[in-house]
Amino acid sequence: MEDREYLCIIGPSGCGKTTLIKCIAGIIKPDEGEIYIDDRLVNDVPIQDRGIGYVFQEIALFPHMNIYDNVRYGPFVKGLDISSAENLINEILNMMKLWDRVKDYPSTLSGGAQQKAAVARSLISGSHLLILDEPLGSLDAKVRKVLRYELRRLVKDLGLTAIHVTHDQEEAMSIADRIVVMRKGEIVEVGTPLELYLRPKNLFTANFVGETNFLIGDLLGEKDEGVRIDVNGEILHVPCKPNFEGGRVVVAIRPEFIIMRKTSGLKNVWRGVIERMTFLGSSIRFEIRAENNVTIIAKSPFSSEALDWKIGDRVNLILPRDFLLLYPYPKEGLEKAISIE
Amino acid sequence: MPSIRLVNVTKRFGNITAIKNLNLTINDREYVCVLGPSGSGKTTLLKLIAGIIKPDEGKIYIDNKLVNNVPPQERNVAYVPQYYALFPHLTVIDNVAFGPLSRGLCKEEAYRVSMQMLEMTRLAWRSESLPYELSGGMQQRLALARGLACGAKILLLDEPLGALDARLRVELRFKLREIAEENDLTVIHVTHDQEEAIIVADRLIVLRGGEIQQEGPPSQVYNEPKNIFVAHFVGGANFFEGFIAETDPYGSWVQLRNGFILRVNETKWKVGERIVLMIREERTEIIKGTKIREEINLLPGTIREVSFLGDFISYEILLDNGDSVNSKMPTLLGIGRFRVDERVYVRLRTEHLRVYPYPPQGLYQELEVI
């Protein structure tokens, strides 16, 4: 991890993401390996000497103390001179728009405001590394969306380094500089949100960071700077040279990259019939049965054109070459390879 | 025909009124989502229908029969609580068979029905496992199977996906609907997640403070929200404070902060009236360029922040009058299109602008759902 980076760790339940940050924080010790913070080996350094602020999923404020006393608790128990910490306390409370609530008790604040107070408290001791364990997990969906941006802004404004663990891939995408994808105790992939979304290196990531069509096919051979793939009788042209032996492959494409047209085009156009339409708010999701009997999911931004389509309509699906991703068919089978349970 | 009707139902807890004089009809085989923030009365509503709590006033009918005094087990409803409440010491199949057995079914019949339920929820292969050996998604399906084993055709789901990972939640939404359709169920599904509600529901009911704010098909609630709260809670929305500066037979002119003017199609407002304008994030347009343009509903501003949401990119623009706008566009159109600090124009088309009266307690308070 780099200095001042906002890193998100994502992965399904039980993938080890919380264990990882507990090792970094020093709440648990690794059985093997070394952990360095600022180039210092910290394996045997206790939690309180690692210079880390830690925020839990469950809001852990002292119910009998007002917000101000909660926030200044760290310097207080460490026996520091409170007046020297006062500037930082005031700055952070101001930044988090908590200033007019300092005399209130936690139970009178909304869940979102309480969690902000918990973040403020974790920063008051002057930590530059902030560890956030599902910090928004106990809040309502709407509140979560607002607060995630406030968290990122705070970290950036104060020049902190943050490790934020979440199971919510959208949350991670919207605030992280880099994302670490974990599964079964291992790192599957690391990249910027855009890299993981556009060019995921493996099938698990492709599925985990958003809905994707997975088309199973057979490699037919090379043609025009790319390869031809037979998907249940329809041919797809993918403009890349596979770095693996031929045979069965998986082609992945995100629903929102598929173009729906009434008239036909050239290559990579499949014909099909719309079987289901779902309103998603800002877009519409289509389930289309292609002529080769494969079901394709397409998404279209909400517009009058998108609304013109009806169930039963015949449609031409353009699968743009540049957005087709090619993977070898996984040994354990596709379903197992992308399973998030 | 399982249908549910609530007539003037009120429920109080001490001095808090959780449900206020509520009227609601749910039809046979309808999939209804009740959406609202914490404390809006969603779970209370479900418990009233299940018979776990009794209303203080009003009447509840199931299949046109008054059920106020009918105990839960005789209401023909299956209630699945948020934290599944599975029996930890019973195997999967024994969990499911518990209901039929306690209703006096013979052992053979009870297990036959239970196995059917497990097949439907694709858990038959784990019938001898204990609940803790299952993943979260499987436990959720088990709770569902157990709820349905008594043969109820009304399914009451309290945040059925709330305890699951975000990605898994998305997958299971579609499964829930499938199971409901295949088994001709009438479903009431309570959630605080507006995206989930929009996707699974035939009809959306938005609750706040124990009162129904709006009900209708998801697309109608999203496109024509009746008030500011609904607009804010169901989907991303921009709000601007202003007042009506001028009206004519075809529309009105609205003055925003610091002199910005917008044209709206509505004519029912009086000059001088304080109002709030709303436009959905994805219906705003950002236009490059700094040249002054003489076009209505085009406001100058500066890009403040860019954030990536997966299939959408969101830009935050600070307008020159101090208001701010969030604009969402599909990722492919939006990638790298604008830089932070770039000067742009934002177009707010008249047909997408909605006008609401200024809330008496202030806009900020009205929007606070936390």
Interface residues (C-beta under 8 A of the other chain):
Chain A: P12 S13 S110 G111 G112 A113 L139 D140 A141 K142 V143 Y149 H167 D168 Q169 E170 E171 M173 S174 I175 P193 L194 Y197 N207 F208 V209 G210 E211 R254 P255 E256 F257 T278 F279 L280 G281 S282 S283 R285 K299 P301 F302 I340 E341
Chain B: P37 S38 S135 G136 G137 M138 D165 A166 R167 L168 V170 E171 H192 D193 Q194 E195 I198 I199 P218 S219 Y222 H232 F233 V234 G235 G236 R280 E281 E282 E305 S307 F308 L309 G310 D311 F312 S314 K328 M329 P330 T331 L332 I335 E368 V369 I370
